[in-house]
Amino acid sequence: MSDVIQFNEKHKWCGCFGYVANEKKGRYMIAVAIPQKGTAYIFATKEEFDIVGKTNLVLAD
């Protein structure tokens, strides 16, 4: 299970959705899917996003 987040107005990616890929010492690595390009990994603090749900990650073949 992973948290689904939305960046808030404190982050330049405001409005974008992603999921928490990793957390270390209060810094979160957020994975944001970019259609037909891949995945962007963006670092943020807890204050820069809101948790909107949870997801089960399914890895593609």
PyMOL CGO cylinders between C-alpha atoms (Angstrom):
from pymol import cmd
from pymol.cgo import CYLINDER

trace = [
    CYLINDER, 0.00, 0.00, 0.00, 1.16, 3.47, -0.80, 0.3, 1, 1, 1, 1, 1, 1,
    CYLINDER, 1.16, 3.47, -0.80, -0.30, 6.92, -0.14, 0.3, 1, 1, 1, 1, 1, 1,
    CYLINDER, -0.30, 6.92, -0.14, -1.77, 8.82, -3.08, 0.3, 1, 1, 1, 1, 1, 1,
    CYLINDER, -1.77, 8.82, -3.08, -0.99, 12.52, -2.81, 0.3, 1, 1, 1, 1, 1, 1,
    CYLINDER, -0.99, 12.52, -2.81, -1.80, 15.83, -4.46, 0.3, 1, 1, 1, 1, 1, 1,
    CYLINDER, -1.80, 15.83, -4.46, 0.75, 18.61, -4.35, 0.3, 1, 1, 1, 1, 1, 1,
    CYLINDER, 0.75, 18.61, -4.35, -0.61, 21.77, -2.71, 0.3, 1, 1, 1, 1, 1, 1,
    CYLINDER, -0.61, 21.77, -2.71, 0.15, 25.45, -3.36, 0.3, 1, 1, 1, 1, 1, 1,
    CYLINDER, 0.15, 25.45, -3.36, 3.45, 25.23, -1.45, 0.3, 1, 1, 1, 1, 1, 1,
    CYLINDER, 3.45, 25.23, -1.45, 5.02, 23.15, -4.26, 0.3, 1, 1, 1, 1, 1, 1,
    CYLINDER, 5.02, 23.15, -4.26, 5.70, 24.11, -7.90, 0.3, 1, 1, 1, 1, 1, 1,
    CYLINDER, 5.70, 24.11, -7.90, 3.92, 20.91, -9.06, 0.3, 1, 1, 1, 1, 1, 1,
    CYLINDER, 3.92, 20.91, -9.06, 0.72, 22.19, -7.40, 0.3, 1, 1, 1, 1, 1, 1,
    CYLINDER, 0.72, 22.19, -7.40, -2.36, 20.22, -8.45, 0.3, 1, 1, 1, 1, 1, 1,
    CYLINDER, -2.36, 20.22, -8.45, -0.47, 17.16, -9.71, 0.3, 1, 1, 1, 1, 1, 1,
    CYLINDER, -0.47, 17.16, -9.71, -1.23, 13.71, -8.33, 0.3, 1, 1, 1, 1, 1, 1,
    CYLINDER, -1.23, 13.71, -8.33, 1.36, 11.10, -7.44, 0.3, 1, 1, 1, 1, 1, 1,
    CYLINDER, 1.36, 11.10, -7.44, 2.17, 8.41, -4.93, 0.3, 1, 1, 1, 1, 1, 1,
    CYLINDER, 2.17, 8.41, -4.93, 4.77, 8.13, -2.20, 0.3, 1, 1, 1, 1, 1, 1,
    CYLINDER, 4.77, 8.13, -2.20, 7.58, 5.95, -3.55, 0.3, 1, 1, 1, 1, 1, 1,
    CYLINDER, 7.58, 5.95, -3.55, 10.00, 6.39, -0.64, 0.3, 1, 1, 1, 1, 1, 1,
    CYLINDER, 10.00, 6.39, -0.64, 10.47, 8.36, 2.60, 0.3, 1, 1, 1, 1, 1, 1,
    CYLINDER, 10.47, 8.36, 2.60, 13.71, 9.17, 4.35, 0.3, 1, 1, 1, 1, 1, 1,
    CYLINDER, 13.71, 9.17, 4.35, 14.37, 11.63, 7.18, 0.3, 1, 1, 1, 1, 1, 1,
    CYLINDER, 14.37, 11.63, 7.18, 11.22, 13.67, 6.53, 0.3, 1, 1, 1, 1, 1, 1,
    CYLINDER, 11.22, 13.67, 6.53, 11.79, 13.92, 2.76, 0.3, 1, 1, 1, 1, 1, 1,
    CYLINDER, 11.79, 13.92, 2.76, 9.41, 12.10, 0.47, 0.3, 1, 1, 1, 1, 1, 1,
    CYLINDER, 9.41, 12.10, 0.47, 10.11, 10.84, -3.04, 0.3, 1, 1, 1, 1, 1, 1,
    CYLINDER, 10.11, 10.84, -3.04, 6.87, 11.20, -4.98, 0.3, 1, 1, 1, 1, 1, 1,
    CYLINDER, 6.87, 11.20, -4.98, 6.31, 9.32, -8.24, 0.3, 1, 1, 1, 1, 1, 1,
    CYLINDER, 6.31, 9.32, -8.24, 4.26, 11.26, -10.80, 0.3, 1, 1, 1, 1, 1, 1,
    CYLINDER, 4.26, 11.26, -10.80, 3.20, 9.50, -14.00, 0.3, 1, 1, 1, 1, 1, 1,
    CYLINDER, 3.20, 9.50, -14.00, 3.74, 11.51, -17.17, 0.3, 1, 1, 1, 1, 1, 1,
    CYLINDER, 3.74, 11.51, -17.17, 1.74, 10.02, -20.07, 0.3, 1, 1, 1, 1, 1, 1,
    CYLINDER, 1.74, 10.02, -20.07, 3.86, 8.58, -22.89, 0.3, 1, 1, 1, 1, 1, 1,
    CYLINDER, 3.86, 8.58, -22.89, 7.04, 9.80, -21.15, 0.3, 1, 1, 1, 1, 1, 1,
    CYLINDER, 7.04, 9.80, -21.15, 7.45, 7.72, -18.00, 0.3, 1, 1, 1, 1, 1, 1,
    CYLINDER, 7.45, 7.72, -18.00, 7.59, 8.61, -14.33, 0.3, 1, 1, 1, 1, 1, 1,
    CYLINDER, 7.59, 8.61, -14.33, 9.02, 11.74, -12.72, 0.3, 1, 1, 1, 1, 1, 1,
    CYLINDER, 9.02, 11.74, -12.72, 10.38, 11.36, -9.19, 0.3, 1, 1, 1, 1, 1, 1,
    CYLINDER, 10.38, 11.36, -9.19, 9.96, 14.57, -7.21, 0.3, 1, 1, 1, 1, 1, 1,
    CYLINDER, 9.96, 14.57, -7.21, 11.21, 15.28, -3.70, 0.3, 1, 1, 1, 1, 1, 1,
    CYLINDER, 11.21, 15.28, -3.70, 8.92, 17.07, -1.27, 0.3, 1, 1, 1, 1, 1, 1,
    CYLINDER, 8.92, 17.07, -1.27, 8.32, 17.67, 2.42, 0.3, 1, 1, 1, 1, 1, 1,
    CYLINDER, 8.32, 17.67, 2.42, 5.09, 16.70, 4.21, 0.3, 1, 1, 1, 1, 1, 1,
    CYLINDER, 5.09, 16.70, 4.21, 3.90, 20.33, 4.11, 0.3, 1, 1, 1, 1, 1, 1,
    CYLINDER, 3.90, 20.33, 4.11, 3.98, 20.41, 0.29, 0.3, 1, 1, 1, 1, 1, 1,
    CYLINDER, 3.98, 20.41, 0.29, 1.31, 17.76, -0.36, 0.3, 1, 1, 1, 1, 1, 1,
    CYLINDER, 1.31, 17.76, -0.36, -1.98, 16.38, 0.91, 0.3, 1, 1, 1, 1, 1, 1,
    CYLINDER, -1.98, 16.38, 0.91, -2.75, 12.67, 1.20, 0.3, 1, 1, 1, 1, 1, 1,
    CYLINDER, -2.75, 12.67, 1.20, -5.92, 11.89, -0.77, 0.3, 1, 1, 1, 1, 1, 1,
    CYLINDER, -5.92, 11.89, -0.77, -6.04, 8.09, -0.55, 0.3, 1, 1, 1, 1, 1, 1,
    CYLINDER, -6.04, 8.09, -0.55, -4.18, 4.80, -0.75, 0.3, 1, 1, 1, 1, 1, 1,
    CYLINDER, -4.18, 4.80, -0.75, -3.27, 2.51, -3.63, 0.3, 1, 1, 1, 1, 1, 1,
    CYLINDER, -3.27, 2.51, -3.63, -1.94, -0.97, -4.27, 0.3, 1, 1, 1, 1, 1, 1,
    CYLINDER, -1.94, -0.97, -4.27, 0.96, -0.79, -6.69, 0.3, 1, 1, 1, 1, 1, 1,
    CYLINDER, 0.96, -0.79, -6.69, 0.94, -3.28, -9.56, 0.3, 1, 1, 1, 1, 1, 1,
    CYLINDER, 0.94, -3.28, -9.56, 4.19, -3.59, -11.50, 0.3, 1, 1, 1, 1, 1, 1,
    CYLINDER, 4.19, -3.59, -11.50, 3.82, -4.03, -15.26, 0.3, 1, 1, 1, 1, 1, 1,
    CYLINDER, 3.82, -4.03, -15.26, 5.64, -6.79, -17.11, 0.3, 1, 1, 1, 1, 1, 1,
]
cmd.load_cgo(trace, "trace")
